[in-house]
């Protein structure tokens, strides 16, 4: 019984640590998943197909579906790409500096 319980806690710990965390700076008010992000620094936790934006007060401000795309080149810096939608900027992609990964928001 103790072995089974230990195994369950081990699996839960692995699931928690599988999330990747990145720092992103938003320069203009931008929408993600219908939520307006104010300019500032955010932590973005990516776990599978979900990205969670957390502000500097450690408050979750938005959750969005995301697709992780891999590039053949490594991105030199983190860049946020937006598009205009109804007069608002909407986050479309985030290229993660120092990695081959690009986050595509649906």
C-alpha positions in Angstrom: 0.0 0.0 0.0 2.8 2.4 0.9 4.5 1.7 -2.4 1.4 2.4 -4.4 0.9 5.7 -2.5 4.5 6.7 -3.1 4.2 5.9 -6.8 1.0 8.1 -7.0 2.8 11.1 -5.4 5.8 10.6 -7.7 3.6 10.7 -10.8 1.8 13.8 -9.5 5.2 15.5 -8.9 6.3 14.7 -12.4 3.1 16.1 -13.9 3.7 19.4 -12.0 7.3 19.7 -13.0 6.6 19.0 -16.7 5.4 22.5 -17.2 7.9 24.8 -18.9 8.2 28.5 -17.7 9.3 31.4 -19.8 9.5 35.2 -19.3 7.7 37.5 -21.7 7.4 41.2 -21.9 4.2 42.7 -23.4 4.8 46.3 -24.7 1.3 47.2 -25.9 -2.1 46.2 -24.5 -2.8 42.9 -26.2 -5.5 40.2 -26.1 -5.0 36.6 -25.4 -8.0 34.2 -25.1 -10.3 37.2 -24.8 -8.4 38.7 -21.9 -6.6 42.1 -22.3 -3.1 42.0 -21.0 -1.6 45.2 -19.8 2.0 46.1 -20.8 4.5 44.5 -18.5 6.4 41.4 -17.6 4.7 38.0 -17.4 5.7 34.5 -16.6 4.2 32.1 -19.2 3.8 28.5 -18.0 3.3 26.0 -20.9 2.0 22.6 -20.1 1.0 20.6 -23.1 -1.6 22.6 -25.1 -2.2 25.2 -22.4 -0.4 28.4 -21.7 -0.9 30.3 -18.4 0.0 34.0 -18.2 1.0 35.1 -14.6 1.8 38.7 -13.7 4.4 40.1 -11.4 2.1 39.7 -8.4 2.0 35.9 -9.0 -1.7 36.2 -10.1 -2.9 34.2 -13.1 -4.4 36.7 -15.5 -5.1 34.5 -18.6 -5.2 30.9 -19.8 -5.1 30.1 -23.5 -4.9 27.1 -25.8 -1.5 27.0 -27.5 0.3 24.9 -30.1 4.1 24.5 -29.7 5.8 24.8 -33.0 9.5 23.9 -33.5 11.7 25.9 -35.8 14.9 24.8 -37.5 16.7 27.9 -36.1 17.2 29.0 -32.5 15.5 32.3 -31.7 17.9 34.9 -30.6 15.4 36.8 -28.4 11.8 36.4 -27.2 9.4 38.2 -29.6 5.6 38.6 -29.3 3.8 38.8 -32.7 0.4 40.4 -32.7 -2.3 41.1 -35.3 -5.1 43.7 -35.4 -8.5 42.3 -34.7 -11.4 44.8 -34.3 -9.1 47.6 -33.3 -7.2 45.5 -30.7 -3.9 43.8 -30.8 -4.2 40.0 -30.4 -1.3 37.8 -29.6 -0.7 35.4 -32.4 2.8 34.0 -31.7 5.5 34.1 -29.1 9.0 33.1 -30.3 11.0 32.0 -27.3 14.5 33.3 -27.2 17.3 30.8 -26.7 15.0 27.9 -28.0 13.7 26.5 -31.2 10.1 26.9 -29.9 7.3 29.2 -31.1 4.0 29.3 -29.3 1.0 29.7 -31.6 -2.2 30.9 -30.0 -5.5 29.6 -31.5 
